[in-house]
Amino acid sequence: MSMPAFLPAGPGLSLRPWRARDARELIDAYRDPLLRQFTRTWPEDEAGARAWLAREEAGARDGSRYSFAVELAAHAPDGTGPAPSGVRDPAATGLLAGCVVLKVFPHDDDRPARTDTAEVGYWTTASVRGRGLAGRAVLALADWAFTALPALTRLELLHQVDNEPSCRVAEKAGFPHHETLAPQPPVFPLPGHVHVRPRPAA
């Protein structure tokens, strides 16, 4: 399955595949201490960024993960302004605002093969956090996933209990709390929340 070149996520916001020239902004984004707190690996330099981008591209090729850059249109820094008339990709030269990713099982060796469930992940950059953009990006990804993958019956969004903003993002994107997972140290030292969005009724 090929990734779309552009997915709208509401006024001034869009999703698109990652590009090689995103490397510098990616490194800058991961300098944020809060982002590092809730992620396990991150690129430290140009080589690391290139490896990160190559992994995301490889995931799209083999169908295991579909990772999109989230861009905020340059003409609407608060994400509220309308897209310019007649422009297909209003955020093509905009600000990198984050990442959303669809992880299709099996995305690692810890889960059995499943085609009915996929996992949504996301992060936002420090400069745009708190504007409601994450929920819009996750919602756009979820809508695309259910359209692109007919076998999907549900999407999951997981986070540690100390990441309270992720609870709010999940709820706003239509992922109510489903269950609480036990800690799995050392990787997951705290309990985790599982939020689930079922496929919308036809």
Contact map, one row per residue, 1 for C-alpha under 8 A:
1110000000000000000000000000000000000000000000000000000000011010000000000000000000000000000000000000000000000000000000000000000000000000000000000001000000000000000000000000000000000000000000000000000000
1111000000000000000000000000000000000000000000000000000000011000000000000000000000000000000000000000000000000000000000000000000000000000000000000000000000000000000000000000000000000000000000000000000000
1111100000000000100000000000000000000000000000000000000000010000010000000000000000000000000000000000000000000000000000000000000000000000000000000000000000000000000000000000000000000000000000000000000000
0111111000000001100000000000000000000000000000000000000000000000000000000000000000000000000000000000000000000000000000000000000000000000000000000000000000000000000000000000000000000000000000000000000000
0011111000000001100000000000000000000000000000000000000000000000000000000000000000000000000000000000000000000000000000000000000000000000000000000000000000000000000000000000000000000000000000000000000000
0001111100000111100000000000000000000000000000000000000000000000000000000000000000000000100000000000000000000000000000000000000000000000000000000000000000000000000000000000000000000000000000000000000000
0001111110000111000000000000000000000000000000000000000000000000000000000000000000000000000000000000000000000000000000000000000000000000000100000000000000000000000000000000000000000000000000000000000000
0000011111101110000000000000000000000000000000000000000000000000000000000000000000000000000000000000000000000000000000000000000000000000000100000000000000000000000000000000000000000000000000000000000000
0000001111111110000000000000000000000000000000000000000000000000000000000000000000000000000000000000000000000000000000000000000000000001101100000000000000000000000000000000000000000000000000000000000000
0000000111111100000000000000000000000000000000000000000000000000000000000000000000000000000000000000000000000000000000000000000000000001000000000000000000000000000000000000000000000000000000000000000000
0000000111111000000000000000000000000000000000000000000000000000000000000000001111100000000000000000000000000000000000000000000000000000000000000000000000000000000000000000000000000000000000000000000000
0000000011111100000000000000000000000000000000000000000000000000000000011011101111100000011000000000000000000000000000000000000000000000000000000000000000000000000000000000000000000000000000000000000000
0000000111111110000000000000000000000000000000000000000000000000000001111000001000000000001000000000000000000000000000000000000000001000100000000000000000000000000000000000000000000000000000000000000000
0000011111011111000000000000000000000000000000000000000000000000000001111000000000000000111000000000000000000000000000000000000000000000100000000000000000000000000000000000000000000000000000000000000000
0000011110001111100000000000000000000000000000000000000000000000000111100000000000000000000000000000000000000000000000000000000000000000100000000000000000000000000000000000000000000000000000000000000000
0001111000000111110000000000000000000000000000000000000000000000000111100000000000000000000000000000000000000000000000000000000000000000000000000000000000000000000000000000000000000000000000000000000000
0011110000000011111000000000000000000000000000000000000000000000001110000000000000000000000000000000000000000000000000000000000000000000000000000000000000000000000000000000000000000000000000000000000000
0000000000000001111101000000000000000000000000000000100110000000001110000000000000000000000000000000000000000000000000000000000000000000000000000000000000000000000000000000000000000000000000000000000000
0000000000000000111111100000000000000000000000000000100000000000000000000000000000000000000000000000000000000000000000000000000000000000000000000000000000000000000000000000000000000000000000000000000000
0000000000000000011111100000000000000000000000000100100000000000000000000000000000000000000000000000000000000000000000000000000000000000000000000000000000000000000000000000000000000000000000000000000000
0000000000000000001111110000000000000000000000000000000000000000000000000000000000000000000000000000000000000000000000000000000000000000000000000000000000000000000000000000000000000000000000000000000000
0000000000000000011111111100000000000000000000000000000000000000000000000000000000000000000000000000000000000000000000000000000000000000000000000000000000000000000000000000000000000000000000000000000000
0000000000000000001111111110000000000000000001001100100000000000000000000000000000000000000000000000000000000000000000000000000000000000000000000000000000000000000000000000000000000000000000000000000000
0000000000000000000011111111000000000000000001001000000000000000000000000000000000000000000000000000000000000000000000000000000000000000000000000000000000000000000000000000000000000000000000000000000000
0000000000000000000001111111100000000000000000000000000000000000000000000000000000000000000000010000000000000000000000000000000000000000000000000000000000000000000000000000000000000000000000000000000000
0000000000000000000001111111110000000000001000001000000000000000000000000000000000000000000000000000000000000000000000000000000000000000000000000000000000000000000000000000000000000000000000000000000000
0000000000000000000000111111111000000000001111001000000000000000000000000000000000000000000000000000000000000000000000000000000000000000000000000000000000000000000000000000000000000000000000000000000000
0000000000000000000000011111111100000000000000000000000000000000000000000000000000000000000000000000000000000000000000000000000000000000000000000000000000000000000000000000000000000000000000000000000000
0000000000000000000000001111111100000000000000000000000000000000000000000000000000000000000000000000000000000000000000000000110000000000000000000000000000000000000000000000000000000000000000000000000000
0000000000000000000000000111111110110000011100000000000000000000000000000000000000000000000000000000000000000000000000000000000000000000000000000000000000000000000000000000000000000000000000000000000000
0000000000000000000000000011111110110000000000000000000000000000000000000000000000000000000000000000000000000000000000000000000000000000000000000000000000000000000000000000000000000000000000000000000000
0000000000000000000000000001111111110000000000000000000000000000000000000000000000000000000000000000000000000000000000000000110000000000000000000000000000000000000000000000000000000000000000000000000000
0000000000000000000000000000011111111000000000000000000000000000000000000000000000000000000000000000000000000000000000000000000000000000000000000000000000000000000000000000000000000000000000000000000000
0000000000000000000000000000000111111100000000000000000000000000000000000000000000000000000000000000000000000000000000000000000000000000000000000000000000000000000000000000000000000000000000000000000000
0000000000000000000000000000011111111110000000000000000000000000000000000000000000000000000000000000000000000000000000000011100000000000000000000000000000000000000000000000000000000000000000000000000000
0000000000000000000000000000011111111111110000000000000000000000000000000000000000000000000000000000000000000000000000000000000000000000000000000000000000000000000000000000000000000000000000000000000000
0000000000000000000000000000000011111111000000000000000000000000000000000000000000000000000000000000000000000000000000000000000000000000000000000000000000000000000000000000000000000000000000000000000000
0000000000000000000000000000000001111111000000000000000000000000000000000000000000000000000000000000000000000000000000000000000000000000000000000000000000000000001000000000000000000000000000000000000000
0000000000000000000000000000000000111111110000000000000000000000000000000000000000000000000000000000000000000000000000000000000000000000000000000000000000000000000000000000000000000000000000000000000000
0000000000000000000000000000000000011111110000000000000000000000000000000000000000000000000000000000000000000000000000000000000000000000000000000000000000000000000000000000000000000000000000000000000000
0000000000000000000000000000000000010011111000000000000000000000000000000000000000000000000000000000000000000000000000000000000000000000000000000000000000000000000000000000000000000000000000000000000000
0000000000000000000000000000010000010011111100010001000000000000000000000000000000000000000000000000000000000000000000000000000000000000000000000000000000000000000000000000000000000000000000000000000000
0000000000000000000000000110010000000000111111111001000000000000000000000000000000000000000000000000000000000000000000000000000000000000000000000000000000000000000000000000000000000000000000000000000000
0000000000000000000000000010010000000000011111011000000000000000000000000000000000000000000000000000000000000000000000000000000000000000000000000000000000000000000000000000000000000000000000000000000000
0000000000000000000000000010000000000000001111111000000000000000000000000000000000000000000000000000000000000000000000000000000000000000000000000000000000000000000000000000000000000000000000000000000000
0000000000000000000000110010000000000000001111111100000000000000000000000000000000000000000000000000000000000000000000000000000000000000000000000000000000000000000000000000000000000000000000000000000000
0000000000000000000000000000000000000000001011111110000000000000000000000000000000000000000000000000000000000000000000000000000000000000000000000000000000000000000000000000000000000000000000000000000000
0000000000000000000000000000000000000000011111111111000000000000000000000000000000000000000000000000000000000000000000000000000000000000000000000000000000000000000000000000000000000000000000000000000000
0000000000000000000000110110000000000000001111111111100000000000000000000000000000000000000000000000000000000000000000000000000000000000000000000000000000000000000000000000000000000000000000000000000000
0000000000000000000100100000000000000000000001111111110000000000000000000000000000000000000000000000000000000000000000000000000000000000000000000000000000000000000000000000000000000000000000000000000000
0000000000000000000000000000000000000000000000111111111000000000000000000000000000000000000000000000000000000000000000000000000000000000000000000000000000000000000000000000000000000000000000000000000000
0000000000000000000000000000000000000000011000011111111100000000000000000000000000000000000000000000000000000000000000000000000000000000000000000000000000000000000000000000000000000000000000000000000000
0000000000000000011100100000000000000000000000001111111110000000000000000000000000000000000000000000000000000000000000000000000000000000000000000000000000000000000000000000000000000000000000000000000000
0000000000000000000000000000000000000000000000000111111111000000000000000000000000000000000000000000000000000000000000000000000000000000000000000000000000000000000000000000000000000000000000000000000000
0000000000000000000000000000000000000000000000000011111111100000000000000000000000000000000000000000000000000000000000000000000000000000000000000000000000000000000000000000000000000000000000000000000000
0000000000000000010000000000000000000000000000000001111111110000111000000000000000000000000000000000000000000000000000000000000000000000000000000000000000000000000000000000000000000000000000000000000000
0000000000000000010000000000000000000000000000000000111111111000001000000000000000000000000000000000000000000000000000000000000000000000000000000000000000000000000000000000000000000000000000000000000000
0000000000000000000000000000000000000000000000000000011111111100000000000000000000000000000000000000000000000000000000000000000000000000000000000000000000000000000000000000000000000000000000000000000000
0000000000000000000000000000000000000000000000000000001111111111110000000000000000000000000000000000000000000000000000000000000000000000000000000000000000000000000000000000000000000000000000000000000000
1110000000000000000000000000000000000000000000000000000111111111111000000000000000000000000000000000000000000000000000000000000000000000000000000000000000000000000000000000000000000000000000000000000000
1100000000000000000000000000000000000000000000000000000011111111000000000000000000000000000000000000000000000000000000000000000000000000000000000000000000000000000000000000000000000000000000000000000000
0000000000000000000000000000000000000000000000000000000001111111100000000000000000000000000000000000000000000000000000000000000000000000000000000000000000000000000000000000000000000000000000000000000000
1000000000000000000000000000000000000000000000000000000000111111110000000000000000000000000000000000000100000000000000000000000000000000000000000000000000000000000000000000000000000000000000000000000000
0000000000000000000000000000000000000000000000000000000000111111110000000000000000000000000000000000001111100000000000000000000000000000000000000000000000000000000000000000000000000000000000000000000000
0000000000000000000000000000000000000000000000000000000100110111111000000000000000000000000000000000111100100000000000000000000000000000000000000000000000000000000000000000000000000000000000000000000000
0010000000000000000000000000000000000000000000000000000100110011111100000000000000000000000000000000111000000000000000000000000000000000000000000000000000000000000000000000000000000000000000000000000000
0000000000000000110000000000000000000000000000000000000110010000111110000000000000000000000000000011110000000000000000000000000000000000000000000000000000000000000000000000000000000000000000000000000000
0000000000000011110000000000000000000000000000000000000000000000011111000000000000000000000000000011100000000000000000000000000000000000000000000000000000000000000000000000000000000000000000000000000000
0000000000000011110000000000000000000000000000000000000000000000001111100000000000000000000000011111000000000000000000000000000000000000000000000000000000000000000000000000000000000000000000000000000000
0000000000001111000000000000000000000000000000000000000000000000000111110000000000000000000000011111000000000000000000000000000000000000100000000000000000000000000000000000000000000000000000000000000000
0000000000001111000000000000000000000000000000000000000000000000000011111000000000000000001101111100000000000000000000000000000000000000000000000000000000000000000000000000000000000000000000000000000000
0000000000011100000000000000000000000000000000000000000000000000000001111101101000000000001001111000000000000000000000000000000000000000000000000000000000000000000000000000000000000000000000000000000000
0000000000011100000000000000000000000000000000000000000000000000000000111111101000100000011111100000000000000000000000000000000000000000000000000000000000000000000000000000000000000000000000000000000000
0000000000000000000000000000000000000000000000000000000000000000000000011111100000000000001011100000000000000000000000000000000000000000000000000000000000000000000000000000000000000000000000000000000000
0000000000010000000000000000000000000000000000000000000000000000000000001111100010000000000001000000000000000000000000000000000000000000000000000000000000000000000000000000000000000000000000000000000000
0000000000010000000000000000000000000000000000000000000000000000000000011111111111000000000000000000000000000000000000000000000000000000000000000000000000000000000000000000000000000000000000000000000000
0000000000010000000000000000000000000000000000000000000000000000000000011111111100000000000000000000000000000000000000000000000000000000000000000000000000000000000000000000000000000000000000000000000000
0000000000000000000000000000000000000000000000000000000000000000000000000001111110000000000000000000000000000000000000000000000000100000000000000000000000000000000000000000000000000000000000000000000000
0000000000111000000000000000000000000000000000000000000000000000000000011001111110000000000000000000000000000000000000000000000000001000000000000000000000000000000000000000000000000000000000000000000000
0000000000110000000000000000000000000000000000000000000000000000000000000001111111000000000000000000000000000000000000000000000000000000000000000000000000000000000000000000000000000000000000000000000000
0000000000110000000000000000000000000000000000000000000000000000000000000011011111100000000000000000000000000000000000000000000000000000000000000000000000000000000000000000000000000000000000000000000000
0000000000110000000000000000000000000000000000000000000000000000000000000001000111110000000000000000000000000000000000000000000000000000000000000000000000000000000000000000000000000000000000000000000000
0000000000110000000000000000000000000000000000000000000000000000000000001000000011111010010000000000000000000000000000000000000000000000000000000000000000000000000000000000000000000000000000000000000000
0000000000000000000000000000000000000000000000000000000000000000000000000000000001111110010000000000000000000000000000000000000000000000000000000000000000000000000000000000000000000000000000000000000000
0000000000000000000000000000000000000000000000000000000000000000000000000000000000111110000000000000000000000000000000000000000000000000000000000000000000000000000000000000000000000000000000000000000000
0000000000000000000000000000000000000000000000000000000000000000000000000000000000011111000000000000000000000000000000000000000000000000000000000000000000000000000000000000000000000000000000000000000000
0000000000000000000000000000000000000000000000000000000000000000000000000000000000111111110000000000000000000000000000000000000000000000000000000000000000000000000000000000000000000000000000000000000000
0000000000000000000000000000000000000000000000000000000000000000000000000000000000000111110000000000000000000000000000000000000000000000000000000000000000000000000000000000000000000000000000000000000000
0000010000000100000000000000000000000000000000000000000000000000000000000000000000000011111100000000000000000000000000000000000000000000000000000000000000000000000000000000000000000000000000000000000000
0000000000010100000000000000000000000000000000000000000000000000000000001000000000110011111111000000000000000000000000000000000000000000000000000000000000000000000000000000000000000000000000000000000000
0000000000011100000000000000000000000000000000000000000000000000000000111100000000000000111111100000000000000000000000000000000000000000000000000000000000000000000000000000000000000000000000000000000000
0000000000000000000000000000000000000000000000000000000000000000000000101000000000000000111111000000000000000000000000000000000000000000000000000000000000000000000000000000000000000000000000000000000000
0000000000000000000000000000000000000000000000000000000000000000000000001100000000000000011111100000000000000000000000000000000000000000000000000000000000000000000000000000000000000000000000000000000000
0000000000000000000000000000000000000000000000000000000000000000000000111110000000000000011111110000000000000000000000000000000000000000000000000000000000000000000000000000000000000000000000000000000000
0000000000000000000000000000000000000000000000000000000000000000000000111100000000000000001011111000000000000000000000000000000000000000000000000000000000000000000000000000000000000000000000000000000000
0000000000000000000000001000000000000000000000000000000000000000000011110000000000000000000001111100000000000000000000000000100000000000000000000000000000000000000000000000000000000000000000000000000000
0000000000000000000000000000000000000000000000000000000000000000000011110000000000000000000000111110000000000000000000000001101100000000000000000000000000000000000000000000000000000000000000000000000000
0000000000000000000000000000000000000000000000000000000000000000000011100000000000000000000000011111000000000000000000000111100000000100000000000000000000000000000000000000000000000000000000000000000000
0000000000000000000000000000000000000000000000000000000000000000001111000000000000000000000000001111100000000000000000000111000000000000000000000000000000000000000000000000000000000000000000000000000000
0000000000000000000000000000000000000000000000000000000000000000001111000000000000000000000000000111110000000000000000011110000000000000110010000000000000000000000000000000000000000000000000000000000000
0000000000000000000000000000000000000000000000000000000000000000111100000000000000000000000000000011111000000000000000011100000000000000000010000000000000000000000000000000000000000000000000000000000000
0000000000000000000000000000000000000000000000000000000000000000111000000000000000000000000000000001111100000000000001111000000000000000000010001000000000000000000000000000000000000000000000000000000000
0000000000000000000000000000000000000000000000000000000000000001110000000000000000000000000000000000111110100000000001111000000000000000000000000000000000000000000000000000000000000000000000000000000000
0000000000000000000000000000000000000000000000000000000000000011100000000000000000000000000000000000011111100000001011100000000000000000000000000000000000000000000000000000000000000000000000000000000000
0000000000000000000000000000000000000000000000000000000000000001000000000000000000000000000000000000001111110011111011100000000000000000000000000000000000000000000000000000000000000000000000000000000000
0000000000000000000000000000000000000000000000000000000000000001000000000000000000000000000000000000000111111011110000000000000000000000000000000000000000000000000000000000000000000000000000000000000000
0000000000000000000000000000000000000000000000000000000000000001100000000000000000000000000000000000001111111010000000000000000000000000000000000000000000000000000000000000000000000000000000000000000000
0000000000000000000000000000000000000000000000000000000000000000000000000000000000000000000000000000000011111110000000000000000000000000000000000000000000000000000000000000000000000000000000000000000000
0000000000000000000000000000000000000000000000000000000000000000000000000000000000000000000000000000000001111111000000000000000000000000000000000000000000000000000000000000000000000000000000000000000000
0000000000000000000000000000000000000000000000000000000000000000000000000000000000000000000000000000000000011111000000000000000000000000000000000000000000000000000000000000000000000000000000000000000000
0000000000000000000000000000000000000000000000000000000000000000000000000000000000000000000000000000000011111111100000000000000000000000000000000000000000000000000000000000000000000000000000000000000000
0000000000000000000000000000000000000000000000000000000000000000000000000000000000000000000000000000000011001111110000000000000000000000000000000000000000000000000000000000000000000000000000000000000000
0000000000000000000000000000000000000000000000000000000000000000000000000000000000000000000000000000000011000011111000000000000000000000000000000000000000000000000000000000000000000000000000000000000000
0000000000000000000000000000000000000000000000000000000000000000000000000000000000000000000000000000000011000001111110000000000000000000000000000000000000000000000000000000000000000000000000000000000000
0000000000000000000000000000000000000000000000000000000000000000000000000000000000000000000000000000000110000000111111000000000000000000000000000000001100000000000000000000000000000000000000000000000000
0000000000000000000000000000000000000000000000000000000000000000000000000000000000000000000000000000000000000000011111000000000000000000000000000000001111000000000000000000000000000000000000000000000000
0000000000000000000000000000000000000000000000000000000000000000000000000000000000000000000000000000000110000000011111100000000000000000000000000000000111110000000000000000000000000000000000000000000000
0000000000000000000000000000000000000000000000000000000000000000000000000000000000000000000000000000011110000000001111110000000000000000000000000000000101110000000000000000000000000000000000000000000000
0000000000000000000000000000000000000000000000000000000000000000000000000000000000000000000000000000011110000000000011111000000000000000000000000000000000111100000000000000000000000000000000000000000000
0000000000000000000000000000000000000000000000000000000000000000000000000000000000000000000000000001111000000000000001111100000000000000010001000000000000111100000000000000000000000000000000000000000000
0000000000000000000000000000000000000000000000000000000000000000000000000000000000000000000000000001111000000000000000111110000000000000000000000000000000001100000000000000000000000000000000000000000000
0000000000000000000000000000000000000000000000000000000000000000000000000000000000000000000000000111100000000000000000011111000000000100010000000000000000000000000000000000000000000000000000000000000000
0000000000000000000000000000000000100000000000000000000000000000000000000000000000000000000000000111000000000000000000001111100000000100000000000000000000000000000000000000000000000000000000000000000000
0000000000000000000000000000000000100000000000000000000000000000000000000000000000000000000000001110000000000000000000000111110110000100000000000000000000000000000000000000000000000000000000000000000000
0000000000000000000000000000100100100000000000000000000000000000000000000000000000000000000000011100000000000000000000000011111110000000000000000000000000000000000000000000000000000000000000000000000000
0000000000000000000000000000100100000000000000000000000000000000000000000000000000000000000000000000000000000000000000000001111110000000000000000000000000000000000000000000000000000000000000000000000000
0000000000000000000000000000000000000000000000000000000000000000000000000000000000000000000000001000000000000000000000000000111110000000000000000000000000000000000000000000000000000000000000000000000000
0000000000000000000000000000000000000000000000000000000000000000000000000000000000000000000000001000000000000000000000000001111111101000000000000000000000000000000000000000000000000000000000000000000000
0000000000000000000000000000000000000000000000000000000000000000000000000000000000000000000000000000000000000000000000000001111111111100000000000000000000000000000000000000000000000000000000000000000000
0000000000000000000000000000000000000000000000000000000000000000000000000000000000000000000000000000000000000000000000000000000111111000000000000000000000000000000000000000000000000000000000000000000000
0000000000000000000000000000000000000000000000000000000000000000000000000000010000000000000000000000000000000000000000000000000111111000000000000000000000000000000000000000000000000000000000000000000000
0000000000000000000000000000000000000000000000000000000000000000000000000000000000000000000000000000000000000000000000000000000011111111000000000000000000000000000000001000000000000000000000000000000000
0000000000001000000000000000000000000000000000000000000000000000000000000000001000000000000000000000000000000000000000000000000111111111100000000000000000000000000000000000000000000000000000000000000000
0000000000000000000000000000000000000000000000000000000000000000000000000000000000000000000000000100000000000000000000000111000010011111110000000000000000000000000000001000000000000000000000000000000000
0000000000000000000000000000000000000000000000000000000000000000000000000000000000000000000000000000000000000000000000000000000000011111111000000000000000000000000000001101100000000000000000000000000000
0000000011000000000000000000000000000000000000000000000000000000000000000000000000000000000000000000000000000000000000000000000000011111111100000000000000000000000000000000100000000000000000000000000000
0000000010001110000000000000000000000000000000000000000000000000000001000000000000000000000000000001000000000000000000000000000000001111111110000000000000000000000000000000000000000000000000000000000000
0000000000000000000000000000000000000000000000000000000000000000000000000000000000000000000000000001000000000000000000010100000000000111111111000000000000000000000000000000100000000000000000000000000000
0000000010000000000000000000000000000000000000000000000000000000000000000000000000000000000000000000000000000000000000000000000000000011111111100000000000000000000000000000110000000000000000000000000000
0000001110000000000000000000000000000000000000000000000000000000000000000000000000000000000000000000000000000000000000000000000000000001111111110000000000000000000000000000000000000000000000000000000000
0000000000000000000000000000000000000000000000000000000000000000000000000000000000000000000000000001110000000000000000000000000000000000111111111000000000000000000000000000000000000000000000000000000000
0000000000000000000000000000000000000000000000000000000000000000000000000000000000000000000000000000000000000000000000010000000000000000011111111100000000100000000000000000000000000000000000000000000000
0000000000000000000000000000000000000000000000000000000000000000000000000000000000000000000000000000000000000000000000000000000000000000001111111110000000000000000000000000000000000000000000000000000000
0000000000000000000000000000000000000000000000000000000000000000000000000000000000000000000000000000000000000000000000000000000000000000000111111111000000000000000000000000000000000000000000000000000000
0000000000000000000000000000000000000000000000000000000000000000000000000000000000000000000000000000010000000000000000000000000000000000000011111111100100000000000000000000000000000000000000000000000000
0000000000000000000000000000000000000000000000000000000000000000000000000000000000000000000000000000000000000000000000000000000000000000000001111111110110000000000000000000000000000000000000000000001000
0000000000000000000000000000000000000000000000000000000000000000000000000000000000000000000000000000000000000000000000000000000000000000000000111111110000000000000000000000000000000000000000000000000000
1000000000000000000000000000000000000000000000000000000000000000000000000000000000000000000000000000000000000000000000000000000000000000000000011111110000000000000000000000000000000000000000000000000000
0000000000000000000000000000000000000000000000000000000000000000000000000000000000000000000000000000000000000000000000000000000000000000000000001111111100000000000000000000000000000000000000000000000000
0000000000000000000000000000000000000000000000000000000000000000000000000000000000000000000000000000000000000000000000000000000000000000000000000111111100000000000000000000000000000000000000000000000000
0000000000000000000000000000000000000000000000000000000000000000000000000000000000000000000000000000000000000000001100000000000000000000000000000000111110000000000000000000000000000000000000000000000000
0000000000000000000000000000000000000000000000000000000000000000000000000000000000000000000000000000000000000000001111000000000000000000000000001100111111100000000000000000000000000000000000000000001000
0000000000000000000000000000000000000000000000000000000000000000000000000000000000000000000000000000000000000000000110000000000000000000000000000100001111100000000000000000000000000000000000000000011000
0000000000000000000000000000000000000000000000000000000000000000000000000000000000000000000000000000000000000000000111000000000000000000000000000000000111110000000000000000000000000000000000000001111000
0000000000000000000000000000000000000000000000000000000000000000000000000000000000000000000000000000000000000000000011110000000000000000000001000000000111111000000000000000000000000000000000000001111000
0000000000000000000000000000000000000000000000000000000000000000000000000000000000000000000000000000000000000000000011110000000000000000000000000000000001111100000000000000001000000000000000000111100000
0000000000000000000000000000000000000000000000000000000000000000000000000000000000000000000000000000000000000000000000111000000000000000000000000000000000111110000000000100001000000000000000000111000000
0000000000000000000000000000000000000000000000000000000000000000000000000000000000000000000000000000000000000000000000111000000000000000000000000000000000011111000000000000000000000000000000011110000000
0000000000000000000000000000000000000000000000000000000000000000000000000000000000000000000000000000000000000000000000000000000000000000000000000000000000001111101001100000000000000000000000011100000000
0000000000000000000000000000000000000000000000000000000000000000000000000000000000000000000000000000000000000000000000000000000000000000000000000000000000000111111000000000000000000000000101111000000000
0000000000000000000000000000000000000000000000000000000000000000000000000000000000000000000000000000000000000000000000000000000000000000000000000000000000000011111100000000000000000000000001111000000000
0000000000000000000000000000000000000000000000000000000000000000000000000000000000000000000000000000000000000000000000000000000000000000000000000000000000000001111100000000000000000000000001000000000000
0000000000000000000000000000000000000100000000000000000000000000000000000000000000000000000000000000000000000000000000000000000000000000000000000000000000000011111111100000000000000000000000000000000000
0000000000000000000000000000000000000000000000000000000000000000000000000000000000000000000000000000000000000000000000000000000000000000000000000000000000000000111111110000000000000000000000000000000000
0000000000000000000000000000000000000000000000000000000000000000000000000000000000000000000000000000000000000000000000000000000000000000000000000000000000000000001111111000000000000000000000000000000000
0000000000000000000000000000000000000000000000000000000000000000000000000000000000000000000000000000000000000000000000000000000000000000000000000000000000000010001111111100000000000000000000000000000000
0000000000000000000000000000000000000000000000000000000000000000000000000000000000000000000000000000000000000000000000000000000000000000000000000000000000000010001111111110000010000000000000000000000000
0000000000000000000000000000000000000000000000000000000000000000000000000000000000000000000000000000000000000000000000000000000000000000000000000000000000000000000111111111000000000000000000000000000000
0000000000000000000000000000000000000000000000000000000000000000000000000000000000000000000000000000000000000000000000000000000000010110000000000000000000000000000011111111100000000000000000000000000000
0000000000000000000000000000000000000000000000000000000000000000000000000000000000000000000000000000000000000000000000000000000000000010000000000000000000001000000001111111111100000000000000000010000000
0000000000000000000000000000000000000000000000000000000000000000000000000000000000000000000000000000000000000000000000000000000000000000000000000000000000000000000000111111111110000000000000000000000000
0000000000000000000000000000000000000000000000000000000000000000000000000000000000000000000000000000000000000000000000000000000000000010000000000000000000000000000000011111111000000000000000000000000000
0000000000000000000000000000000000000000000000000000000000000000000000000000000000000000000000000000000000000000000000000000000000000011011000000000000000000000000000001111111000000000000000000000000000
0000000000000000000000000000000000000000000000000000000000000000000000000000000000000000000000000000000000000000000000000000000000000000001000000000000000000000000000000111111100000000000000000000100000
0000000000000000000000000000000000000000000000000000000000000000000000000000000000000000000000000000000000000000000000000000000000000000000000000000000000011000000000000111111110000000000000000011100000
0000000000000000000000000000000000000000000000000000000000000000000000000000000000000000000000000000000000000000000000000000000000000000000000000000000000000000000000000110011111000000000000000011100000
0000000000000000000000000000000000000000000000000000000000000000000000000000000000000000000000000000000000000000000000000000000000000000000000000000000000000000000000100010001111100000000000001111000000
0000000000000000000000000000000000000000000000000000000000000000000000000000000000000000000000000000000000000000000000000000000000000000000000000000000000000000000000000000000111110000000000001111000000
0000000000000000000000000000000000000000000000000000000000000000000000000000000000000000000000000000000000000000000000000000000000000000000000000000000000000000000000000000000011111000000000001110000000
0000000000000000000000000000000000000000000000000000000000000000000000000000000000000000000000000000000000000000000000000000000000000000000000000000000000000000000000000000000001111100000000111100000000
0000000000000000000000000000000000000000000000000000000000000000000000000000000000000000000000000000000000000000000000000000000000000000000000000000000000000000000000000000000000111110000000111100000000
0000000000000000000000000000000000000000000000000000000000000000000000000000000000000000000000000000000000000000000000000000000000000000000000000000000000000000000000000000000000011111000001110000000000
0000000000000000000000000000000000000000000000000000000000000000000000000000000000000000000000000000000000000000000000000000000000000000000000000000000000000000000000000000000000001111100111110000000000
0000000000000000000000000000000000000000000000000000000000000000000000000000000000000000000000000000000000000000000000000000000000000000000000000000000000000000000000000000000000000111111111100000000000
0000000000000000000000000000000000000000000000000000000000000000000000000000000000000000000000000000000000000000000000000000000000000000000000000000000000000000000000000000000000000011111111000000000000
0000000000000000000000000000000000000000000000000000000000000000000000000000000000000000000000000000000000000000000000000000000000000000000000000000000000000000000000000000000000000001111110000000000000
0000000000000000000000000000000000000000000000000000000000000000000000000000000000000000000000000000000000000000000000000000000000000000000000000000000000000000000000000000000000000001111110000000000000
0000000000000000000000000000000000000000000000000000000000000000000000000000000000000000000000000000000000000000000000000000000000000000000000000000000000000001000000000000000000000011111111110000000000
0000000000000000000000000000000000000000000000000000000000000000000000000000000000000000000000000000000000000000000000000000000000000000000000000000000000000000000000000000000000000011111111100000000000
0000000000000000000000000000000000000000000000000000000000000000000000000000000000000000000000000000000000000000000000000000000000000000000000000000000000000001110000000000000000000111100111110000000000
0000000000000000000000000000000000000000000000000000000000000000000000000000000000000000000000000000000000000000000000000000000000000000000000000000000000000001100000000000000000011111000111111000000000
0000000000000000000000000000000000000000000000000000000000000000000000000000000000000000000000000000000000000000000000000000000000000000000000000000000000000111100000000000000000011110000101111100000000
0000000000000000000000000000000000000000000000000000000000000000000000000000000000000000000000000000000000000000000000000000000000000000000000000000000000000111100000000000000011111000000000111110000000
0000000000000000000000000000000000000000000000000000000000000000000000000000000000000000000000000000000000000000000000000000000000000000000000000000000000011110000000000000000011111000000000011111000000
0000000000000000000000000000000000000000000000000000000000000000000000000000000000000000000000000000000000000000000000000000000000000000000000000000000000011100000000000100001111100000000000001111100000
0000000000000000000000000000000000000000000000000000000000000000000000000000000000000000000000000000000000000000000000000000000000000000000000000000000001111000000000000000001111000000000000000111110000
0000000000000000000000000000000000000000000000000000000000000000000000000000000000000000000000000000000000000000000000000000000000000000000000000000000001110000000000000000011100000000000000000011111000
0000000000000000000000000000000000000000000000000000000000000000000000000000000000000000000000000000000000000000000000000000000000000000000000000000000011100000000000000000000000000000000000000001111100
0000000000000000000000000000000000000000000000000000000000000000000000000000000000000000000000000000000000000000000000000000000000000000000000000100000111100000000000000000000000000000000000000000111110
0000000000000000000000000000000000000000000000000000000000000000000000000000000000000000000000000000000000000000000000000000000000000000000000000000000000000000000000000000000000000000000000000000011111
0000000000000000000000000000000000000000000000000000000000000000000000000000000000000000000000000000000000000000000000000000000000000000000000000000000000000000000000000000000000000000000000000000001111
0000000000000000000000000000000000000000000000000000000000000000000000000000000000000000000000000000000000000000000000000000000000000000000000000000000000000000000000000000000000000000000000000000000111
